[in-house]
Amino acid sequence: WRAALIGLAQGAAISPGVSRSGATICIALLLGIKRRWAAEFSFLIAVPAILGATVIKFSEAMRLPANELAAVSWGAMIAGAAVALVTGVIALRFLLKVVVQDKLSYFSYYCWALGIGAVLFA
């Protein structure tokens, strides 16, 4: 039942401005799940969504007209995916460390500053 509630939190994150990992980690912690497990489970349940989006986008790309498909720089796409993978792993390790060390409140200061900056300078 706890996994179902965490899944509902992930579904609620479809709303603009709601962090998927933040929502799932928060609910998991409120349910009494240990910090490390909460963070790891949050990252694990993101995999199907990411893979699903990848399949959809790839199938859309394959339906492009031949002249548009030929213009796609596959090398740049592969390089971009590799960079995204590396930076994603680094970010996840950092976030896992922050969650486990009970310093998640520091992240809220960053979010507030970023939000205020976005409102002021948008």
Beta strands, then each sheet from edge to edge (+ up, - down):
end
